[in-house]
């Protein structure tokens, strides 16, 4: 291996849209020597936003890895999207990363999507540090943002740097430097060489008292994690820098605190201390727990307990890795793989344990945004690499040594909320469209394409209007398809009103014999956990039904649930319990499937169906004089306003609104505020649709 494991950092940059993730990434790459010219989001010249659609829109759409050296460490950095429509990109990256840098705008503070990415990081137990960016913006408030991190995110922010001033140059006290509370020095960055050099100066007298106050608070927090620091403070002895950094690192890795730094990436202030903090405080792969999986050989098929196994981050362990992203290409798919244990050589053979197929590993690449560098030597535990040529592997699949199988936890993605019909203009385009949609499905797990059973139309589904718009542009521009698209429509769900118990039967004459099976089923509402449809076999202890017939029944109920209820929409939050399966000498898998389908249909009719519509969590930031009009407009869209509060010079409106009422909202809110208001939304929940919506489907 070219790099020892303790010197590797696998990190992601996550934030709300327009907080400055890509600009921070560009500055880090420039200061590290990876690039020799600073890229610009506005000019479309950044390293990580290399896609044409990203450059035109000035936003990140695809998560992109890039590897560079900082001091004596190798950093695998992934720049992720901030828009809620592409939250799956954040989800899959956090699944495989060891740490994260969360960026907040000092002006906007903690926004809706900030909360979403923070929850995602909590879900995967990812340690993180915070960078409060845009301190040079009008209305920037470092201290209010720290307060919001503590209250809204229920985090423990540990302030390591303070801003000197706030706001743009024309204000009375513009942002111009930072104060390092560990060194107790002021860092002044030189704009003439793009902030590459900075001076370490004494803190001015007028700022010294405040710096001492915050340093004292830092020690109060650190003393909770270290008896050694507590003793030194009680004895009024100086605390060594090395000890401070060690305690911060330990507390950060165990998610006991979140180090907070500040700056403005656009104007080259505070980026190097941030990158130093990545190396000092975020974990290496060795600092993370051994990866947990299950032994596929011991996996039960009839409710048996599974056997957990673990792999240490060690090149001497058997190889295992997780495919977390796929980029289809003309010369084969490029699979992004996080290696958790062992090592991997080009030309080796691995097992895709979930699909029970062996895969060849022809080539391994170092991923560098839009480029890739061939790796001829073995790569080992802790690395993130690209493998070109895997034929059967998809996002979330486990690759492992053929003789030592392990199945890692896959990656779960949110349900799609919008769909639209797409039609090829000619018959010749139909095959090309089907092939293209398969390629896009493999690349994007939140993109779906199905043929409607009644109309024969191809329906494509995604996470929002922007998501579908970009998919449409790719079909027309990148794949050069001639297709027509219809306006988006909401993806409703169906759930049952009450519990029912039914018996489904199969009594069919086949030749001289009668094919028989009888399946008893209980169906009931169930809104616990993430699964849309939960199927549990709970046969009597004296049941003699073979395991393969039980599996056939379970599979049928899942298929029926995905196929929809009375109105053709997928079922949601439903629990089905198989109470019994009665068989005789004629019973086979087909008979059980027929009886199960019959039981499902009877249970749906007996339980009754409610139609559910997706509801979005909405946050609107607007000048005070426009808030009344905005609230009035939201109420007309069937929104429920939960609260309004002041943030700086603006007012924040938090609401819940049905997705169907938010089509075209971006233009509406601009018109109501003369372009001054901004908003963000994210999927929140499903709620019963109004009677008139249900009647339209009846």
C-alpha positions, -999 to 999 in steps of 0.1 A, spaced: 0 0 0 11 35 -8 -3 50 24 -6 36 59 -42 33 71 -38 58 100 -28 85 75 -60 81 55 -91 104 59 -123 95 41 -145 126 44 -175 142 28 -185 178 25 -222 181 33 -246 211 37 -277 229 26 -277 241 -10 -256 273 -16 -238 271 17 -205 270 -2 -195 233 -3 -180 233 -38 -162 266 -32 -146 252 0 -136 221 -19 -119 242 -46 -100 262 -21 -88 230 -3 -76 215 -36 -58 247 -45 -40 250 -12 -30 213 -12 -13 218 -46 -38 194 -64 -48 223 -86 -28 254 -97 -57 276 -105 -87 283 -83 -120 271 -99 -152 291 -98 -188 279 -94 -201 309 -113 -178 304 -142 -183 266 -143 -146 258 -139 -146 238 -106 -129 204 -104 -158 185 -88 -187 201 -108 -175 189 -141 -209 178 -155 -224 201 -181 -257 203 -162 -239 213 -130 -219 240 -147 -250 255 -163 -270 255 -131 -241 264 -108 -251 236 -83 -237 202 -74 -259 173 -87 -235 143 -84 -213 133 -55 -177 132 -68 -146 119 -50 -111 134 -53 -79 123 -36 -52 147 -25 -24 150 1 -24 174 30 7 174 50 14 137 58 -21 125 52 -40 112 21 -76 127 20 -103 110 0 -129 139 -2 -164 137 -16 -182 168 -25 -220 161 -22 -251 179 -35 -271 202 -12 -304 202 -30 -330 179 -14 -338 162 -47 -303 146 -47 -303 136 -10 -296 100 -21 -261 111 -31 -255 122 4 -270 91 18 -248 67 -1 -217 87 6 -222 89 44 -228 52 44 -191 46 35 -173 77 49 -155 80 82 -160 117 88 -177 148 74 -173 185 72 -207 202 76 -209 237 62 -233 264 73 -238 299 59 -233 325 86 -262 345 71 -288 317 68 -277 296 98 -292 261 102 -316 255 72 -340 227 64 -316 206 43 -289 212 70 -311 193 94 -316 165 69 -279 159 63 -272 162 100 -298 135 107 -282 113 79 -248 117 96 -264 108 129 -279 77 113 -245 63 102 -227 76 133 -203 98 113 -181 121 133 -181 157 119 -166 192 122 -184 224 113 -173 253 91 -194 284 94 -189 299 60 -198 333 43 -187 354 73 -183 382 47 -220 383 38 -244 410 49 -262 398 80 -236 371 89 -239 360 125 -214 335 138 -228 333 173 -264 329 163 -254 300 140 -235 283 168 -266 287 190 -288 272 163 -265 242 159 -269 235 196 -307 240 198 -320 229 164 -295 200 158 -292 191 195 -254 190 191 -225 200 213 -206 227 193 -170 233 205 -158 267 192 -122 266 181 -120 298 161 -137 332 164 -144 357 136 -128 391 136 -156 413 123 -186 402 103 -201 413 69 -187 428 37 -159 454 33 -182 484 32 -196 478 67 -182 493 99 -166 461 111 -160 438 81 -149 402 84 -111 402 80 -94 375 101 -100 346 126 -88 339 161 -74 305 169 -85 297 205 -60 269 209 -29 289 199 -45 322 211 -33 339 180 -50 359 152 -47 345 117 -47 372 90 -49 358 54 -32 375 24 -58 382 -4 -30 392 -28 -20 355 -33 -55 341 -29 -50 334 8 -22 309 3 -1 327 29 -13 339 63 2 357 93 0 344 128 -2 376 150 -9 384 186 -46 391 194 -54 428 196 -61 441 230 -97 450 222 -104 414 213 -84 396 239 -111 396 266 -137 380 244 -111 354 232 -102 345 268 -139 341 275 -145 316 246 -112 298 254 -124 294 290 -157 279 277 -137 256 254 -118 243 284 -150 239 304 -163 216 277 -130 197 273 -127 191 310 -158 169 307 -138 145 285 -104 146 302 -94 144 339 -59 155 329 -72 188 316 -93 192 347 -63 187 370 -42 212 350 -70 238 351 -75 233 389 -37 237 394 -38 268 372 -11 253 350 -10 258 312 -26 231 291 -3 219 263 -15 222 227 -9 185 220 -31 175 249 -59 199 238 -58 184 203 -57 148 215 -88 154 237 -107 172 209 -98 143 186 -111 116 210 -143 136 218 -150 142 181 -144 106 170 -169 95 197 -194 121 186 -193 139 220 -186 173 205 -185 190 171 -155 213 165 -166 246 150 -144 269 128 -153 299 106 -142 318 76 -152 327 40 -140 303 13 -149 328 -15 -125 354 -1 -98 328 10 -101 331 48 -100 302 72 -97 272 48 -63 259 58 -72 257 95 -103 238 84 -82 213 65 -57 210 94 -87 202 116 -98 174 92 -64 157 97 -62 164 134 -97 156 146 -116 134 121 -110 97 123 -88 75 101 -104 41 91 -85 26 121 -105 48 145 -138 34 133 -153 2 147 -148 -31 127 -173 -34 99 -203 -56 108 -220 -80 85 -238 -113 85 -226 -148 76 -246 -157 44 -240 -194 50 -258 -191 84 -286 -168 71 -320 -183 82 -349 -186 57 -377 -192 82 -372 -165 109 -339 -180 122 -314 -157 138 -286 -146 116 -249 -149 126 -231 -116 128 -194 -115 118 -169 -86 119 -139 -75 98 -112 -53 112 -96 -25 92 -66 -46 84 -49 -56 51 -43 -91 65 -80 -97 70 -101 -113 42 -112 -87 16 -146 -71 18 -159 -39 3 -192 -21 -5 -203 -8 -39 -218 26 -32 -221 42 -66 -221 32 -103 -213 53 -133 -223 35 -165 -199 39 -194 -194 27 -230 -164 6 -219 -181 -9 -188 -195 4 -155 -173 22 -131 -181 11 -96 -172 32 -66 -161 8 -38 -152 14 -2 -127 -13 9 -133 -22 46 -108 -50 51 -81 -70 32 -66 -59 -1 -75 -60 -37 -54 -64 -68 -63 -57 -105 -71 -90 -122 -84 -107 -91 -117 -124 -86 -143 -116 -59 -177 -128 -48 -208 -106 -50 -224 -124 -20 -259 -109 -22 -263 -120 -58 -242 -151 -54 -221 -144 -85 -184 -141 -90 -170 -109 -105 -137 -102 -122 -118 -71 -112 -100 -61 -144 -89 -26 -135 -87 -5 -103 -86 33 -104 -78 62 -81 -109 85 -85 -101 121 -93 -135 138 -100 -140 136 -138 -108 117 -143 -94 84 -131 -58 72 -126 -50 35 -130 -36 17 -99 -13 -12 -107 -5 -22 -71 -28 -37 -45 -51 -14 -26 -62 -21 9 -85 -15 38 -96 21 43 -93 31 6 -121 43 -17 -114 32 -53 -131 28 -87 -134 -7 -103 -141 -8 -140 -158 -38 -155 -180 -53 -128 -209 -70 -147 -234 -79 -121 -230 -55 -92 -253 -27 -81 -253 1 -55 -254 -14 -20 -238 -48 -31 -211 -64 -10 -179 -77 -27 -157 -101 -7 -132 -129 -8 -148 -159 -24 -137 -183 4 -147 -159 32 -181 -145 25 -197 -117 45 -228 -97 37 -226 -60 47 -257 -38 54 -269 -24 21 -280 13 15 -316 23 19 -329 51 -2 -361 73 2 -393 67 -18 -398 87 -49 -425 114 -47 -430 126 -83 -436 109 -116 -442 118 -152 -451 100 -184 -426 97 -212 -433 84 -247 -409 77 -276 -418 94 -308 -412 64 -329 -412 26 -325 -375 26 -332 -369 48 -302 -387 24 -279 -357 -1 -276 -333 28 -272 -354 43 -245 -357 10 -225 -319 6 -227 -313 41 -216 -337 39 -186 -319 7 -174 -286 26 -175 -300 55 -155 -317 32 -130 -283 16 -123 -267 49 -118 -294 65 -97 -312 43 -71 -339 70 -65 -349 70 -102 -376 45 -112 -391 37 -146 -421 14 -149 -447 7 -176 -483 15 -164 -503 -18 -166 -535 -1 -179 -523 28 -201 -490 12 -214 -472 45 -207 -437 45 -194 -437 64 -160 -404 78 -147 -403 87 -110 -379 108 -90 -374 129 -58 -387 163 -71 -393 187 -100 -356 194 -104 -346 158 -103 -371 149 -131 -361 180 -151 -325 169 -151 -334 134 -161 -355 148 -190 -325 169 -201 -302 139 -200 -325 119 -221 -328 146 -247 -292 160 -247 -269 133 -234 -286 102 -249 -302 121 -279 -336 104 -276 -366 117 -293 -393 116 -266 -423 135 -254 -429 141 -217 -460 150 -198 -462 172 -167 -452 156 -134 -478 140 -112 -477 131 -75 -468 96 -64 -496 87 -40 -496 57 -16 -523 35 -2 -527 21 33 -554 0 50 -579 15 75 -583 -15 99 -571 -50 107 -586 -80 89 -581 -118 89 -589 -137 57 -582 -171 41 -571 -173 5 -576 -205 -15 -564 -223 -46 -587 -251 -59 -578 -256 -95 -582 -287 -116 -550 -296 -134 -555 -328 -155 -571 -354 -133 -561 -338 -100 -571 -306 -81 -543 -282 -72 -548 -272 -36 -534 -246 -11 -550 -225 16 -532 -194 31 -545 -176 62 -534 -139 64 -538 -110 88 -534 -75 74 -532 -44 95 -519 -8 96 -482 -6 107 -463 26 108 -432 15 128 -399 13 111 -388 22 76 -403 -7 56 -434 2 35 -447 -34 36 -437 -58 63 -444 -96 58 -439 -119 87 -444 -157 86 -459 -168 119 -470 -204 112 -481 -227 141 -452 -246 157 -466 -279 145 -468 -267 109 -452 -291 83 -452 -266 54 -419 -267 36 -396 -237 38 -397 -231 0 -435 -228 0 -433 -203 29 -408 -183 10 -431 -183 -21 -459 -169 0 -437 -142 15 -424 -132 -20 -460 -131 -34 -472 -108 -6 -443 -84 -13 -450 -84 -50 -487 -78 -44 -478 -49 -20 -455 -33 -46 -481 -37 -73 -505 -15 -54 -539 -16 -38 -573 -6 -51 -561 25 -70 -528 12 -84 -505 30 -60 -479 11 -39 -491 0 -4 -475 19 25 -471 11 62 -488 -23 61 -480 -54 81 -490 -88 67 -487 -118 90 -490 -153 75 -509 -173 101 -510 -206 84 -504 -225 51 -525 -256 46 -512 -281 20 -518 -316 7 -501 -339 -18 -509 -318 -48 -496 -285 -33 -468 -268 -51 -453 -233 -53 -478 -222 -79 -507 -232 -57 -493 -213 -28 -488 -182 -49 -524 -183 -62 -538 -188 -27 -516 -159 -14 -528 -136 -41 -564 -145 -33 -558 -138 4 -542 -104 -4 -571 -93 -25 -597 -103 1 -577 -86 29 -575 -53 9 -612 -53 3 -620 -62 39 -595 -37 55 -605 -8 33 -581 16 17 -570 52 25 -552 72 -2 -521 90 12 -504 120 -4 -468 131 2 -464 161 25 -433 183 23 -416 202 51 -412 237 38 -390 266 51 -394 300 35 -370 329 42 -384 363 33 -383 400 42 -408 408 69 -430 429 46 -437 399 23 -444 373 50 -482 380 51 -486 374 14 -465 343 15 -485 328 44 -518 336 26 -505 319 -5 -494 288 14 -528 285 30 -544 284 -4 -521 255 -12 -535 236 18 -503 242 38 -502 243 76 -479 270 90 -462 256 121 -442 287 132 -426 319 121 -395 334 137 -368 361 130 -334 353 117 -313 384 111 -332 408 89 -355 382 76 -384 361 88 -386 324 86 -418 306 79 -419 268 87 -448 249 72 -461 215 60 -477 214 26 -489 187 3 -466 182 -27 -493 186 -52 -499 222 -41 -462 231 -45 -458 226 -82 -443 258 -96 -438 273 -61 -404 286 -69 -418 311 -94 -447 320 -71 -426 328 -41 -403 350 -62 -433 369 -75 -447 375 -40 -414 389 -27 -400 406 -58 -373 379 -59 -361 384 -23 -375 352 -7 -358 318 -8 -372 285 2 -363 249 7 -383 217 11 -378 181 19 -401 150 20 -417 149 55 -445 123 57 -476 109 40 -511 120 52 -546 111 41 -555 128 8 -587 150 7 -620 134 -3 -620 152 -37 -586 137 -46 -598 102 -37 -630 107 -58 -609 117 -88 -593 83 -89 -626 65 -82 
